[in-house]
Amino acid sequence: MSAFEDYDVVSRNYDANRGPIGLETVSAFIQFYTNKPLQELHVFDAGCGTGNYTKALLELGVGQVTMVDASPGMIMKAKEKLNDEFEKGRVKFVENLLPSLPFPDDTFDVVMFNMVLHHLDKHRENNTDEYPNITTAMKEASRVLRKGGVVSITTTLRGQFQKGVWNYQLHEEITLIYAPILQTSDFNKKAFAEAGIDMKQKLSLLDVPLVTNHDFYEGPLHKEWRDSDSYWSYATEAEVDEVKKRIWAMKKAGTLEEWCKEHDKTSTNGAITVIIGTVL
């Protein structure tokens, strides 16, 4: 399970504002670096959530996907979404807690971690740059991959987070508490090296928002909107109320849209990074 979020609850609203971010980039990279047709690939979707990435990959022609998540609520949503593919034998569901991957060595062509690694280590009281569970997850990914297999990570790096998604600038205290759970580029390089993974690509995706309704500037007023972003799980009720009051004040003054656009840098800094590595 997430170190700080109850995804059995979040699963009820998650798909309202989330999709397979960066899927086109991920699929192109994994096909290039595996040097195999998509239909021949066995992909491991670690922390699969409600199955958005798996569904999109299967639609592109990926042959088989094994999905793992620790949340029964998320797995249930994924099963509802992918029941037809399950009956065809193209998808398998496993309930399991990361970072362990309960599979034999040399099982998969690709292991992907999509917007999940920041859930593995909780850093509210411990502001270090060590992430033991992420480090273990990389070693486990290397173990279950075939030689030359691909690790694909979709994530928000700490620098991207701090430099410019508009809603993360509404309340400085929440942002300062949340930031340490996000890895840095230096940590990712270190974790790959320790796991015997050769980093091939690190690409920031410009103009690709974290949530599908990114430009809904009244979003933080609504629980359903906040449930799609784990950032808000770090906020107290009092802090959420402070954010709401600030939004209402800007809305009343007619400055909300202008402020949000001024403080959003997803078009220049990006909000999402895709990292690709291959097993040595």
Residue frames relative to the residue before (quaternion, step in Angstrom):
aa qw qx qy qz dx dy dz
M 1.0000 0.0000 0.0000 0.0000 0.00 0.00 0.00
S 0.6353 -0.4946 0.4157 0.4230 3.54 -1.29 0.27
A 0.5221 -0.6481 0.4590 0.3110 3.57 -1.10 0.72
F 0.8280 0.1949 -0.0837 0.5191 3.61 1.15 -0.34
E 0.7277 0.3994 -0.2219 0.5116 3.62 1.22 -0.11
D 0.3291 -0.7227 0.5737 0.2007 3.58 -1.05 0.83
Y 0.1471 -0.8461 0.5078 0.0681 3.58 -0.02 1.27
D 0.4996 0.5998 -0.4589 0.4243 3.59 1.18 -0.05
V 0.6646 0.4581 -0.2828 0.5181 3.58 1.15 -0.65
V 0.6752 0.5181 -0.2938 0.4352 3.57 0.84 -1.01
S 0.5783 0.6251 -0.3748 0.3665 3.60 1.06 -0.72
R 0.5826 0.6114 -0.3721 0.3851 3.59 1.13 -0.57
N 0.8001 0.2605 -0.1178 0.5273 3.59 1.05 -0.76
Y 0.4188 0.7796 -0.4258 0.1886 3.57 1.25 -0.36
D 0.7278 0.4658 -0.2589 0.4317 3.58 0.79 -1.00
A 0.5030 0.6647 -0.4289 0.3481 3.60 1.20 -0.23
N 0.8272 0.1676 -0.0455 0.5344 3.59 1.09 -0.65
R 0.6870 0.4427 -0.2907 0.4976 3.59 1.22 0.36
G 0.0251 -0.7830 0.6215 0.0014 3.53 -1.18 0.66
P 0.6733 -0.4867 0.3539 0.4296 3.61 -1.26 -0.08
I 0.1879 -0.8333 0.5135 0.0819 3.57 0.29 1.31
G 0.8558 0.1295 -0.1015 0.4905 3.56 -0.90 0.94
L 0.2804 0.8136 -0.4801 0.1703 3.58 1.25 0.28
E 0.6440 0.5318 -0.3397 0.4325 3.59 0.92 -0.83
T 0.6565 0.5033 -0.3015 0.4741 3.57 1.00 -0.85
V 0.6515 0.5204 -0.3105 0.4564 3.57 0.90 -0.91
S 0.6913 0.4850 -0.2962 0.4463 3.59 0.79 -0.97
A 0.6414 0.5182 -0.3294 0.4599 3.59 1.02 -0.75
F 0.6726 0.5037 -0.2979 0.4529 3.57 0.92 -0.90
I 0.6956 0.4727 -0.3105 0.4430 3.60 0.81 -0.89
Q 0.6277 0.5117 -0.3492 0.4714 3.58 1.07 -0.62
F 0.6583 0.5164 -0.3111 0.4508 3.59 0.96 -0.85
Y 0.7682 0.4047 -0.2177 0.4458 3.58 0.74 -1.03
T 0.6358 0.4648 -0.3511 0.5064 3.61 1.16 -0.31
N 0.2291 -0.7970 0.5146 0.2179 3.56 1.22 -0.59
K 0.5648 0.5515 -0.4018 0.4641 3.53 1.04 0.89
P 0.5481 -0.5645 0.4790 0.3892 3.60 -1.16 0.42
L 0.6213 -0.5725 0.3797 0.3769 3.57 -1.07 0.70
Q 0.6680 0.5376 -0.3168 0.4055 3.60 0.92 -0.85
E 0.6668 0.4894 -0.3001 0.4752 3.60 1.25 -0.31
L 0.5815 0.6264 -0.3616 0.3724 3.59 1.24 -0.18
H 0.1672 -0.7087 0.6734 0.1277 3.51 -1.26 0.71
V 0.1149 -0.8234 0.5556 -0.0070 3.54 -0.40 1.32
F 0.2226 -0.7424 0.6183 0.1303 3.55 -1.10 0.81
D 0.1568 -0.7925 0.5875 0.0467 3.57 -0.59 1.21
A 0.1137 -0.8371 0.5350 0.0090 3.56 -0.03 1.39
G 0.7869 0.0883 -0.1281 0.5971 3.56 -0.51 1.21
C 0.0751 0.8897 -0.4461 0.0610 3.51 1.02 0.96
G 0.3013 -0.7654 0.5190 0.2323 3.61 1.14 -0.42
T 0.7973 -0.2741 0.2145 0.4931 3.55 -0.96 -0.89
G 0.6250 -0.6142 0.3147 0.3648 3.57 1.25 0.29
N 0.3038 0.7878 -0.4979 0.1979 3.61 1.17 0.35
Y 0.6885 0.4672 -0.2913 0.4720 3.60 0.90 -0.89
T 0.6414 0.5240 -0.3293 0.4534 3.58 0.93 -0.84
K 0.6453 0.5255 -0.3207 0.4523 3.58 0.89 -0.92
A 0.6835 0.4883 -0.2884 0.4596 3.58 0.89 -0.94
L 0.6566 0.5060 -0.3157 0.4617 3.61 0.98 -0.79
L 0.6418 0.5134 -0.3269 0.4665 3.58 0.97 -0.79
E 0.6412 0.5197 -0.3185 0.4661 3.58 1.05 -0.76
L 0.6579 0.4906 -0.3045 0.4835 3.59 1.17 -0.57
G 0.6423 -0.5697 0.3066 0.4110 3.58 1.27 -0.22
V 0.3552 0.7232 -0.5153 0.2922 3.62 1.22 0.21
G 0.5203 -0.7092 0.3912 0.2707 3.55 -0.86 1.00
Q 0.8126 -0.0815 0.1171 0.5650 3.57 0.77 -1.03
V 0.0645 -0.7864 0.6138 0.0243 3.57 -1.06 0.78
T 0.1723 -0.7338 0.6483 0.1072 3.54 -1.04 0.89
M 0.1695 -0.8171 0.5499 0.0354 3.55 -0.65 1.18
V 0.0367 -0.7990 0.6001 -0.0103 3.57 -0.93 0.93
D 0.1779 0.7443 -0.6347 0.1073 3.54 -1.03 0.87
A 0.4388 -0.7069 0.4935 0.2535 3.56 -1.17 0.60
S 0.6377 0.5336 -0.3233 0.4518 3.58 1.25 -0.23
P 0.3979 -0.7180 0.5161 0.2445 3.62 -0.60 1.06
G 0.6235 0.5528 -0.3400 0.4359 3.59 1.07 -0.71
M 0.6658 0.4879 -0.2965 0.4803 3.55 0.97 -0.85
I 0.6441 0.5187 -0.3190 0.4630 3.59 0.94 -0.86
M 0.6311 0.5361 -0.3364 0.4484 3.60 0.97 -0.81
K 0.6558 0.4989 -0.3091 0.4748 3.59 0.95 -0.88
A 0.6449 0.5235 -0.3196 0.4560 3.58 0.99 -0.85
K 0.6476 0.5207 -0.3176 0.4567 3.59 0.98 -0.83
E 0.6315 0.5249 -0.3307 0.4652 3.58 1.01 -0.78
K 0.6917 0.4999 -0.2638 0.4495 3.54 0.99 -0.92
L 0.8170 0.2836 -0.0821 0.4953 3.56 0.99 -0.89
N 0.2493 0.8118 -0.5014 0.1655 3.58 1.17 0.43
D 0.6443 0.5273 -0.3323 0.4432 3.61 0.95 -0.81
E 0.6755 0.4811 -0.2939 0.4751 3.59 0.97 -0.84
F 0.5920 0.5571 -0.3554 0.4613 3.57 1.14 -0.61
E 0.6732 0.4967 -0.2941 0.4622 3.57 0.93 -0.90
K 0.6593 0.4874 -0.3001 0.4876 3.59 1.20 -0.52
G 0.4989 -0.6788 0.4098 0.3499 3.58 1.27 -0.17
R 0.5035 0.6749 -0.4122 0.3480 3.58 1.22 0.28
V 0.7863 0.2268 -0.1206 0.5618 3.59 1.20 -0.32
K 0.1140 -0.7760 0.6192 0.0392 3.54 -1.13 0.79
F 0.2353 -0.7793 0.5690 0.1164 3.60 -0.98 0.86
V 0.0114 0.7838 -0.6201 0.0335 3.57 -0.93 0.94
E 0.2445 -0.7457 0.6006 0.1528 3.57 -0.89 0.95
N 0.2393 0.7678 -0.5444 0.2384 3.55 -0.49 1.21
L 0.4093 -0.7164 0.5225 0.2151 3.54 -1.15 0.75
L 0.3455 -0.7073 0.5816 0.2051 3.58 -0.77 1.06
P 0.5491 -0.0330 -0.8191 -0.1628 1.61 -2.37 0.88
S 0.4991 0.6486 -0.4597 0.3448 3.64 1.14 -0.09
L 0.1645 -0.7616 0.6214 0.0822 3.56 -1.10 0.78
P 0.2409 -0.8464 0.4618 0.1110 3.59 -0.14 1.30
F 0.4835 0.6383 -0.4480 0.3976 3.55 0.65 1.16
P 0.5878 -0.5846 0.4172 0.3723 3.60 -1.16 0.48
D 0.6529 -0.4785 0.4104 0.4200 3.53 -1.34 0.23
D 0.8595 0.1921 -0.1098 0.4608 3.56 -1.31 0.46
T 0.3465 0.7740 -0.4625 0.2585 3.60 0.98 0.85
F 0.8257 0.2660 -0.0797 0.4910 3.58 0.87 -0.97
D 0.4600 -0.6434 0.5365 0.2945 3.54 -1.34 0.37
V 0.7974 0.0935 -0.0053 0.5962 3.57 1.09 -0.76
V 0.0680 -0.7308 0.6746 0.0793 3.54 -1.18 0.71
M 0.0343 -0.8153 0.5779 0.0051 3.58 -0.71 1.02
F 0.1553 -0.7435 0.6480 0.0563 3.50 -1.17 0.90
N 0.0166 -0.8352 0.5484 -0.0379 3.57 -0.20 1.26
M 0.8380 -0.1637 0.0617 0.5168 3.56 -0.52 1.26
V 0.5365 0.6460 -0.3828 0.3851 3.57 1.00 0.82
L 0.6001 0.6287 -0.3780 0.3190 3.62 0.97 -0.76
H 0.6447 0.5364 -0.3373 0.4276 3.60 1.01 -0.66
H 0.6035 0.5591 -0.3592 0.4406 3.59 1.28 -0.11
L 0.6141 0.6319 -0.3336 0.3351 3.60 1.18 -0.38
D 0.7839 0.1928 -0.1086 0.5801 3.60 1.12 -0.56
K 0.2570 -0.7784 0.5573 0.1321 3.56 -0.77 1.06
H 0.0820 -0.8397 0.5366 -0.0143 3.56 -0.73 1.09
R 0.2456 0.7922 -0.5310 0.1734 3.59 1.06 0.54
E 0.7889 0.2739 -0.1530 0.5284 3.60 0.87 -0.90
N 0.7457 0.3794 -0.1902 0.5137 3.59 1.22 -0.31
N 0.0976 -0.8519 0.5144 0.0141 3.55 0.08 1.31
T 0.3152 0.7354 -0.5394 0.2625 3.58 0.75 0.98
D 0.4411 -0.6670 0.5212 0.2980 3.54 -1.30 0.12
E 0.4860 0.6208 -0.4561 0.4128 3.57 1.10 0.71
Y 0.0502 -0.7901 0.6104 -0.0243 3.54 -0.91 1.01
P 0.1679 -0.8497 0.4874 0.1107 3.60 0.34 1.19
N 0.6680 0.5005 -0.3247 0.4448 3.60 0.96 -0.70
I 0.6273 0.5046 -0.3411 0.4853 3.59 1.06 -0.65
T 0.6229 0.5373 -0.3370 0.4580 3.58 0.99 -0.81
T 0.6588 0.4943 -0.3007 0.4809 3.58 0.97 -0.86
A 0.6362 0.5386 -0.3326 0.4410 3.59 0.97 -0.83
M 0.6473 0.5075 -0.3254 0.4665 3.60 1.01 -0.76
K 0.6504 0.5042 -0.3164 0.4718 3.59 0.99 -0.79
E 0.6438 0.5110 -0.3139 0.4752 3.57 1.04 -0.77
A 0.6294 0.5284 -0.3334 0.4621 3.58 1.01 -0.79
S 0.6465 0.5192 -0.3124 0.4635 3.56 0.97 -0.88
R 0.6556 0.5326 -0.3078 0.4379 3.57 1.00 -0.83
V 0.7579 0.4031 -0.2277 0.4597 3.60 0.80 -0.97
L 0.5855 0.5728 -0.3748 0.4342 3.59 1.27 -0.14
R 0.4825 -0.6146 0.5372 0.3176 3.52 -1.22 0.56
K 0.6513 -0.5059 0.3737 0.4245 3.58 -1.17 0.43
G 0.7898 0.2316 -0.2077 0.5286 3.55 -0.82 1.04
G 0.4369 0.7078 -0.4504 0.3243 3.58 1.30 0.04
V 0.4367 -0.7264 0.4960 0.1885 3.52 -1.28 0.54
V 0.1906 -0.7148 0.6617 0.1215 3.51 -1.17 0.84
S 0.0562 -0.7950 0.6039 -0.0019 3.58 -0.78 1.05
I 0.0526 -0.7931 0.6066 -0.0154 3.56 -0.77 1.10
T 0.0725 -0.7398 0.6671 0.0495 3.53 -1.01 0.91
T 0.1687 0.8095 -0.5293 0.1900 3.57 -0.53 1.15
T 0.3603 -0.6463 0.6030 0.2981 3.52 -1.39 0.01
L 0.2935 -0.7583 0.5571 0.1688 3.56 -0.69 1.08
R 0.6622 -0.5450 0.3364 0.3889 3.54 -1.14 0.63
G 0.6546 0.5257 -0.3175 0.4408 3.58 0.96 -0.83
Q 0.6328 0.5194 -0.3281 0.4713 3.59 1.02 -0.76
F 0.6498 0.5368 -0.3043 0.4438 3.53 0.93 -0.96
Q 0.7283 0.4553 -0.2443 0.4501 3.56 0.82 -1.00
K 0.7276 0.4802 -0.2485 0.4223 3.59 1.10 -0.61
G 0.9206 -0.1593 0.0733 0.3489 3.54 0.94 -0.08
V 0.4206 0.5998 -0.5803 0.3557 3.63 0.71 0.86
W 0.5543 -0.6945 0.3310 0.3175 3.55 -0.59 1.15
N 0.7181 0.4687 -0.2926 0.4231 3.60 0.81 -0.90
Y 0.6044 0.5468 -0.3647 0.4502 3.61 1.22 -0.27
Q 0.6704 0.4823 -0.2967 0.4795 3.57 1.28 -0.08
L 0.4683 0.6879 -0.4335 0.3458 3.55 1.27 0.22
H 0.8019 0.0900 -0.0215 0.5902 3.60 1.13 -0.61
E 0.3536 -0.7930 0.4572 0.1927 3.57 -0.20 1.29
E 0.6541 0.5385 -0.3320 0.4147 3.61 0.93 -0.83
I 0.6348 0.5091 -0.3386 0.4724 3.63 0.95 -0.79
T 0.6708 0.5186 -0.2928 0.4420 3.55 0.89 -0.96
L 0.6596 0.5058 -0.3103 0.4613 3.61 0.94 -0.81
I 0.6614 0.4933 -0.3047 0.4758 3.59 1.06 -0.70
Y 0.6997 0.4898 -0.2678 0.4459 3.57 0.97 -0.89
A 0.5847 0.6576 -0.3671 0.3015 3.58 0.94 -0.92
P 0.6900 0.5146 -0.3278 0.3893 3.68 0.77 -0.84
I 0.5856 0.5669 -0.4056 0.4137 3.64 1.12 -0.24
L 0.6391 0.5291 -0.3184 0.4586 3.58 1.24 -0.39
Q 0.4467 -0.7117 0.4787 0.2546 3.54 -0.86 0.97
T 0.3865 -0.6677 0.5809 0.2595 3.50 -1.38 0.32
S 0.6607 -0.4854 0.3821 0.4264 3.59 -1.26 0.23
D 0.6435 0.5356 -0.3250 0.4398 3.58 0.98 -0.83
F 0.6468 0.5099 -0.3317 0.4600 3.59 0.97 -0.77
N 0.6513 0.5251 -0.3289 0.4381 3.59 0.90 -0.86
K 0.6289 0.5230 -0.3338 0.4685 3.58 1.00 -0.77
K 0.6600 0.5138 -0.2991 0.4593 3.58 0.96 -0.92
A 0.6720 0.5027 -0.2989 0.4543 3.59 0.89 -0.94
F 0.6319 0.5189 -0.3264 0.4742 3.59 1.00 -0.78
A 0.6697 0.5123 -0.3078 0.4409 3.58 0.85 -0.97
E 0.6691 0.5032 -0.2993 0.4576 3.59 0.94 -0.88
A 0.7115 0.4420 -0.2479 0.4868 3.59 1.15 -0.61
G 0.4930 -0.6692 0.4307 0.3515 3.59 1.23 -0.04
I 0.4800 0.6361 -0.4423 0.4115 3.54 1.10 0.79
D 0.2891 -0.7599 0.5638 0.1457 3.55 -0.87 1.01
M 0.3278 -0.7599 0.5264 0.1950 3.60 -0.52 1.16
K 0.1773 -0.8174 0.5458 0.0506 3.55 -0.72 1.14
Q 0.8138 0.0373 0.0297 0.5793 3.56 0.98 -0.84
K 0.0476 0.7290 -0.6827 -0.0139 3.52 -1.28 0.60
L 0.0535 0.8396 -0.5245 0.1310 3.53 -0.19 1.35
S 0.2577 -0.7442 0.5983 0.1479 3.57 -0.78 1.06
L 0.2823 -0.7702 0.5533 0.1450 3.56 -0.81 1.02
L 0.2336 -0.7937 0.5504 0.1119 3.56 -0.51 1.19
D 0.8345 0.1577 -0.1570 0.5041 3.53 -1.13 0.79
V 0.5490 0.5434 -0.4268 0.4703 3.57 1.13 0.69
P 0.2030 -0.8266 0.5133 0.1092 3.61 -0.17 1.22
L 0.6192 -0.5581 0.4158 0.3636 3.52 -1.30 0.40
V 0.7869 0.2048 -0.0906 0.5750 3.58 0.98 -0.88
T 0.5836 -0.6185 0.3985 0.3437 3.56 -1.10 0.67
N 0.7354 0.3522 -0.2086 0.5401 3.59 1.11 -0.66
H 0.0446 0.8651 -0.4953 0.0656 3.54 1.00 0.97
D 0.7448 0.4216 -0.2179 0.4690 3.60 0.98 -0.85
F 0.4747 0.6176 -0.4726 0.4122 3.58 1.20 0.38
Y 0.1865 -0.8636 0.4612 0.0818 3.53 0.19 1.32
E 0.6220 0.4832 -0.3498 0.5073 3.57 1.27 -0.07
G 0.3176 0.8103 -0.4543 0.1901 3.60 1.30 0.02
P 0.6895 0.4971 -0.3173 0.4205 3.64 0.75 -0.89
L 0.5463 0.6043 -0.4037 0.4164 3.58 1.23 -0.17
H 0.7438 0.4155 -0.1849 0.4899 3.56 1.21 -0.59
K 0.4957 -0.6773 0.4609 0.2883 3.57 -0.82 1.02
E 0.6301 0.5477 -0.3461 0.4280 3.61 0.93 -0.82
W 0.6526 0.4976 -0.3029 0.4845 3.59 1.04 -0.79
R 0.6766 0.4889 -0.2994 0.4621 3.59 0.90 -0.89
D 0.6188 0.5780 -0.3475 0.4029 3.61 1.04 -0.70
S 0.6422 0.5378 -0.3314 0.4342 3.60 1.17 -0.39
D 0.7397 0.3194 -0.1898 0.5611 3.60 1.28 -0.07
S 0.4098 -0.7521 0.4649 0.2240 3.57 -0.55 1.19
Y 0.4322 0.7033 -0.4475 0.3439 3.59 1.25 -0.25
W 0.7106 0.4887 -0.2694 0.4285 3.55 0.88 -0.97
S 0.5516 0.6010 -0.4065 0.4115 3.60 1.19 -0.25
Y 0.6389 0.5176 -0.3175 0.4722 3.57 1.25 -0.34
A 0.6096 0.5621 -0.3459 0.4391 3.59 1.26 -0.15
T 0.4096 -0.6673 0.5617 0.2672 3.55 -1.09 0.72
E 0.6584 -0.4866 0.3762 0.4337 3.57 -1.24 0.25
A 0.6360 0.5308 -0.3279 0.4541 3.56 1.03 -0.80
E 0.6639 0.4997 -0.3093 0.4624 3.59 0.98 -0.80
V 0.6202 0.5204 -0.3416 0.4774 3.59 1.04 -0.72
D 0.6377 0.5226 -0.3253 0.4630 3.59 0.99 -0.81
E 0.6324 0.5264 -0.3297 0.4629 3.59 1.03 -0.75
V 0.6347 0.5155 -0.3230 0.4765 3.58 1.02 -0.81
K 0.6498 0.5233 -0.3174 0.4508 3.58 0.91 -0.90
K 0.6551 0.5115 -0.3134 0.4594 3.58 0.94 -0.89
R 0.6479 0.5159 -0.3242 0.4571 3.59 1.00 -0.78
I 0.6548 0.5039 -0.3156 0.4666 3.58 0.97 -0.83
W 0.6548 0.5112 -0.3161 0.4583 3.57 0.92 -0.90
A 0.6423 0.5262 -0.3253 0.4526 3.59 1.01 -0.79
M 0.6790 0.4685 -0.2970 0.4808 3.60 0.93 -0.86
K 0.6201 0.5378 -0.3442 0.4559 3.57 1.05 -0.72
K 0.6555 0.5135 -0.3027 0.4637 3.56 0.95 -0.88
A 0.7076 0.4475 -0.2537 0.4845 3.57 1.03 -0.81
G 0.4632 -0.7041 0.4273 0.3272 3.59 1.28 -0.18
T 0.5804 0.6124 -0.3531 0.4043 3.59 1.24 0.42
L 0.4043 0.7609 -0.4540 0.2269 3.61 1.24 -0.12
E 0.6996 0.4649 -0.2901 0.4586 3.60 0.69 -1.00
E 0.6475 0.5238 -0.3211 0.4509 3.58 0.93 -0.87
W 0.6638 0.5048 -0.3054 0.4596 3.60 0.91 -0.93
C 0.6738 0.5047 -0.3043 0.4458 3.58 0.86 -0.94
K 0.6668 0.4917 -0.3058 0.4691 3.60 0.91 -0.84
E 0.6435 0.5297 -0.3151 0.4540 3.58 1.02 -0.79
H 0.7573 0.3847 -0.1901 0.4923 3.57 1.04 -0.79
D 0.6092 0.5326 -0.3681 0.4579 3.60 1.22 0.21
K 0.0688 -0.8230 0.5636 -0.0197 3.57 -0.73 1.13
T 0.2702 0.7942 -0.5128 0.1826 3.59 1.10 0.50
S 0.6425 0.5318 -0.3295 0.4425 3.58 1.15 -0.49
T 0.7540 0.3565 -0.2021 0.5133 3.61 1.18 -0.42
N 0.7600 0.3181 -0.1836 0.5361 3.61 1.03 -0.73
G 0.3529 -0.7179 0.5101 0.3159 3.55 1.13 -0.66
A 0.2895 -0.7417 0.5770 0.1822 3.54 -1.24 0.48
I 0.7556 0.3120 -0.1409 0.5585 3.56 1.28 -0.42
T 0.0947 -0.7687 0.6300 0.0567 3.56 -1.09 0.79
V 0.2075 -0.7377 0.6302 0.1251 3.55 -1.07 0.83
I 0.0781 -0.7887 0.6098 -0.0010 3.56 -0.83 1.09
I 0.0803 -0.8068 0.5853 -0.0066 3.55 -0.81 1.06
G 0.0512 0.7859 -0.6152 0.0355 3.55 -1.01 0.87
T 0.2489 -0.7513 0.5867 0.1714 3.55 -1.26 0.38
V 0.5184 -0.6436 0.4724 0.3063 3.55 -1.12 0.72
L 0.4247 -0.7266 0.4865 0.2346 3.55 -0.80 1.04
